[in-house]
Amino acid sequence: MKTQKLDMTHGPLLGKLIIFTIPIILSGVLQLLFNAADVIVVGRFAGEASLAAVGSTNSLINLMTNLFIGMSVGANVCAAQFYGAGQNEDVKKTVHTSTAFSIICGVILIFIGLFGARPMLELMGSPVEVIDLAALYVRIYFMAMPAVMLYNFLAAILRASGDTSHPLMFLTIAGVINVLFNLLLVIVFKMGVAGVAIATVTSNYISCGLLVGFLMRQEGCLKLELPQISIDKRILKRIIKIGLPAGIQGTVFSLSNVVIQSAINSFGTAVIAGSSAAGSIEGFVYISMNSVSQTTVTFVGQNYGAGNEKRVKKVIFETLGIVIVVGLVMGNLAYGFAPQLLGIYTDSADAIAAGTLRLFWVCCFYALCGIMDTLTGGLRGLGHSTVPMIVSLLGACATRLLWIATFFQIHHTQDVLFFSYPGSWLLTLSVHSICLVIVYRTWVARKQSEVRI
């Protein structure tokens, strides 16, 4: 199999944006299905406490991994800009540096998961009947971190070359295996939370192995050669420059979600279970919108490397249109079918009611989040990652934490809690739009001055 590259710098744009985005959406959906399968199986066959245990770990897992996963954004932007500029040797160095760096990150995360799981769950106020199962799930899950990190970095580089179909193929295979293992270990062997965690770990290593094997069989700058796996300091510095702010942003976002999860925990097991199920459903909407953001990063990055400012502007406007449609349609469908969708996860009427309320506040306004992320993608594609990080931390994270510390303490209701999502999205996207206009105009002015010189 060879990579299927897409020419991002020439020709009609909208069709290419859609063709590029759809496999990313499907890949993200399959990754979510790893966790959704866990939640559904334990909810149906291991009880409400197990459902709450697995579902309530999402924000904690994201908190502990987003710093490292954010680094893959740096690999994507670097590879895309090198591709656009025709610097194939630097693309090759990016492949091997990313491989080495991601494995190191994955090993570090194993120890973070093993020793940090229970203390963090205690800080989140996990109920007594949930915390042991949740800690067990996290500790087993983190054994997959080297595979998760390596897959994210290498898939990001493949996207930068224009290939989104092969990561989808590998995730499809791993996803089917994950579901089959879930059913076998939970229903047949009665392993409960441990069973779904083992199934997820296995599937992650399979998808990573398939991707590594694929790159080892390539020719040219994408070929992964084991003897050449090492860290190029210049490339790593560039990856970190772009990826670290993205990772910090993701980590602090996750921190604010951990605080929200702690607030959810104060409402009891039924609300935790309902919110966990709703969060799983929300994930499918979010990943679809975030896939548009990833498309924006890659297309802007390649055209920035090629010095094509008019096409960069067109990419940003067309991806904003796509993400608005995706967010409005999928978000409102998720809320419109809330009882039916939540019923897949649990039979508890109280949990379904709690989950429906969350889906209203999040999914009906989710297009705002999509716009925010797409604007961030444009800034990162232009090589600016610190600016969106600062804006997001102040506009979204700090706003949510302030809201929970003030209004939520006075009006301790789920409505007040979940309003923090759309309110923070609207504020943040407004500032992001101003920053993107300034960065774009500065780049164009600099190019024009260089031409005159």
N, C-alpha and C positions, 0 to 999 in steps of 0.2 A: 504494500500500500504506500502511495505517495501523498504528500500534503496537497491539499486543494486550495491553492492561493487565489485570493480575490484582489483584483486591481482596485485599490481604494483611491488612487490619485487621478484617475482619468475616467471619462464616460459618464453615463446617467447615474444618479446618486441614490434616489429613493429606493429603487428596487434592490440595489446592493446593500443598503442599510437593513432592509427587511430580511433579505436572504442571510446576511451575517448574523442578525439578532436572533432569529428563530431557533437555530441550534443552541445558542447560549441560553435562551429561555428553557428549552427542553432539558438541557444539561442541568441547569439550576433546579428545575422541577424534580429531576431524578435524584439529585442530592438531597432535596427536601423529603423525598419519598423514603430515604433511608430512615430519617427520624420519624416521619409520619407513620411508617410501617411499625416502628417501635411503639409509638403512642397508641395506635389502633389495636395492635395485638395485645399489649399489656392491659389496655382499657377493657378489652372484651374478655380476656382469658386470665388475667391476674388481679383484677379488682381496681377500685377507685384509688386506693393508696399508691399502687404501683403506677397508675396513670399520672397522678399528681407528682410522683417522684421523678419519672422520666421527663414529663413535660416542663416541670419547673426548673430543670437544669439548663435549658436553652440559653437563657441570659447569662448564666455563670460560665458556660462553655465558651460563648462568644467573648465574654470579658477576658478569659484566659488565653484565647487564641487570636483575637483580632489584630493585636499588635504585629504578630508574625505574618498572618495572612495578608495584612495591609501591605507588607513588603512586596508581595507579588504584583501589586499595582505598579511599583517601581520597575519591575522586570518587564511588564507589559509596555509601559511608556518608553523605556529605553529601547527595547527591541523594535517597537513601531517607528520611533524616530530614526533609528539606524536603517531600517528597511526603506523608509521614505527618502533618506539621503543616499541610499545605495552603498552603505558601509557594511558589507557582508562579514568581514573579519570581526567587527565589533559585535555583530549578531551572534557569531559563533562563540565569542568570549562570554556573551551574556548567557547563553545556554549552559555552559559549563560552570560559570560562577554561580548561577541560580541553583544549579543542581547541588553543588557543595554547600551553599549557604542554607538552602531549605532543609537539607538533612540535619545540619547542626541545629537549626531552629526546632525541628521535630523532636530531636533527642532531649533538648532542654524542656520542651513542653511535657514530655512524659513525666519528668520529675515534678514539674509544677502541678500536674494533675494528681499524682500520687500523694503528694504531701499537702497540697493546698485545697483539695476538694472539701473535706469536712469542715475545716475552719471557716472557709468562705460560706458554706451552707449555713453554718451557725450564725454568722454575721447577718445573713439574709433572713434569719428568723424562720427557717424551715420547721414545720411542725414535727413533733416527736415521732409521730407515726409514719413520717415520710423521709426523715433525714438519713437513716441508715441505708435505705434502698437507693436514695439519690446519690449518696457518696459512693456506693458500690458501682452504680452506673457510670459516674464520671471517671472513676479510677480505671475501669476496664476500657472505656471509650478512648481515654488518652493514650492507650497503648498503640493506637492507630496514627498518632500525630506525625511521625516521620513520613508515612504514606500520604497523609492529608496535605502536609506542607509541600512535599515534592510534586504531587499532582497539581496543586494550585499554581505553583511557579511555572511548571512546564506547560500547563494548559494556557496560562497567560501568554507565554511566548508563542505558542501555536496560534492563538488568536491574533497576535501582532502580525503574523505572516499572512493572515487572511483565512486560516483553517479553523473552522468551528465544528465541523462535522465529525471528525475523528474522536475528540473528547466526548461527544454525545454518544457515539457508538460504544466506547469503552464503559461509560457510565450505565448504559442500557444493560449491558451484560452483568455488571456488578450489581445493579439494582434488582434484577431478577433473582440473583443468588442471595441477596440480602433478604428479600421477602421469603424465599423458600427456607432459609436458615431460621428466620424469625418463627415461622410456623412450626418447624421441626423442634427447635430448642424450647419454645414456650409451651406449645400444645402437647407434644409427644413426651419430651423429657422434663417438663414442668420446671424449667430453670428460671422463669419469671424475668425480672429485670436483668439479671446476669446474662440470660439467653439472648435478649435483644441487643445488649451491648456487644456480646461476642459476634453476633451476626453482622453488626455495623462495622466492627473492626475488620472482619474478614473481607467484607465487600470493598472497603477502602483500599486494602492492600491489593486486591485483585485489579481494581480500576487503575491504580498507580502502576502496577506491574505491566499492564497492557500498554499504557502510555509510554513508559520507559522503553519497552521492547520496540514500540513503533518508531521512536526517535532514533534508536540505535540502528535501525534499518534504512534510515534516510540517507540522502546524498546532499552535499553542499553544506551551507552554513547552519542548517538545523540538525545535522547529524550529531548524536550524542555518543562520544567515544570515552569509555571508562577511564583509560589512562590519562586523559586530558582534564578530568574533573578536578578543578582547583579554583582558587579565588583570585581573580584579577582585581587588584586594589582599586584601579581607576574605575572599572565597571561597577564594583560593589559600592564605591562611594556614590556613584550616580544613582544606583538602585535605591540606596538608603536615603539619599537626598529627596527623592520623590516618594518612596515607599514609606519611610518612617512617619512623616506627617499624616499619611493616609492611615497607617497603623494606629497612631496615637488617637486620631479622630475616631476610628472604629472602636478602640478600647474605651474611650471616655463615653461614647454613645452607649456602649454595653454597660458601663458603670451606671449611667443614668437609668438604663433598663433594669439593672439589678436593684436599684433603689425602688423603681416602680414595682418590681416583683416582690420586694420586701413589703411594700404597701399592700399588694394583692394578698400576700400571705396573711395579713391581719384580718381578712374577711373569712378565713376558714377553708377547709379542705374542698368543699363543693365549688367555691369560687375559684380556688387554685386549679382544680381539674377543668372547669369550664374555660377559664382564661388560657390554660395550657392548650386545650383543643382549639380555641379561637386563634391562638398564636400560630399553631401549625397551619391553619387555613390561611391566615394573613400572609404567611411565608410564601405561598404560591403566588399571591398578588405582588408582593414585594420583589421577589426574585425576577418576575417578568419585567417589572419597571427597572430594576437594577441592571438587567441585561442590556437595556437601552443605554444606560449610563456607561457600561463597559464598551459598547459599540462606539459611543461618543469618544471615549478615551482613545481607542485604537485608531479610528478614522481621523480624528483631529491630530493625533500624534504623527501618523504617516504624512498627512498633508502639511503639518508644521515642518517636518523634516524636509519635505520637498519644496518648502517656501511658497505654498499656494494659499495665500490669505483669503481669497474669495471663496474657495472651496471649503475652507475651515468654517467660515461664517455660514455657508449653506448647510454644512453638516450639523451645526449647532441648532439652527432653526428647524430643520427637518426632524432631528431626533427629539426635540421638544414637542413637536406635533405628534409624533408616534407615542411618546410616553404619556401624554395627556389622554389620548384615546385608550391606551392600554389600562391606565389607572382608573379612568371613569367606568369603563365597561366591566373589567374584572372585579374592581372593588365593589361596585353596586350589585353585581351578580352574587358575590360572596355574601353580602348582607341579605339580599333578597331570598337566598336559599339557606339562610343561617340554621334554622331548626333541622333541616334535612342533613346538612353537612355536619353539624355538631353531633347529630344522632349516630353518625358513623363511628364516633369516638367513644360515646358514653350514652347510657340509658337514663342517667340521673336528670330529672326535670330541673332541679336547682342549678346543676352545672350547665345545662343547655341555656337556661335563662341568663346566667352570668356571661356565658360566651357570646350570646346574641347581643347583649349590651356592649361588649367590647368591640365586636365586629362593626356595630354602627359607628362608634366614635373613630375607629381606625380606618376601616375599609371605605366608607362613604366619602372620606376626605383624602384618600391615599394618593390621588393624583398630585397633590401638593408635595408629597414626599418624593414622587417621581421627578417632578420639575426640579426640586432641590438637588437631587442626586445627579441629574443630567447636566445641570449647570456646573456642579463640582467636577464631573467628568471632562467638560470642556476646559476648565481651568487646568486640570492635571495633564491633559493632552498637550496643552501649551507649555508644559514644564513647570507650572506653578502649583505646588502642593501645600505649601505652608499657609497661604492665604485662605483657601477653603477650610483648612483645619481650624484656624483661629476663629473664623466666622461661625463654623459649625459648633465649636465648643462653647462659644458665647451665646449664639443664637438659639441652638437647640438644647444642648446638654444643660448649660447653666440655667436656662429658662425653666426647664422641667424640674430641676432640683429645687429652684426657688419656689416654684408653684407648689410642689409637694410639701416643702417646709413651711409654707404660709397658708394658702387657701385650703389645701387638702386637710391641714390640721384643724381648721375651723369648721369646714364642711366635709366630714369624713364619709364621702359617698363614692361609689364607683364612677358615676358620671363626672364628678369633679376631677377624679384621678385621671381618667382617660382623655379628658379635654386637653391635657397637657401635650398630647401628640399633635393634633392639627394646629393648635396655637403656635407651637414651636416651629413647625414646618413652614408656616406662612411667614413668620418673622425671618427665618433663615434664608429662604429662597429670595426674599426681597433684597437682602444684602448681597447674596451671591450674584444676582443679576447685575448689580452695580459694579461689583469687582470684575466680573467677566468682561464687561464693556471697556473698563479702564485697561485691563491687561491686553485685550485684543487691539485696542487703538494704539497702545504703547508699542506693541510688536510691529504693527503696520507702519507707524511713524519711523521706527528704527530701521526697518527694511528700506523705506523710501529714502532716508538720509544716506544709507550705505550705497544706494544706487547712484545718487547725486555725486557722492564722493568718487 
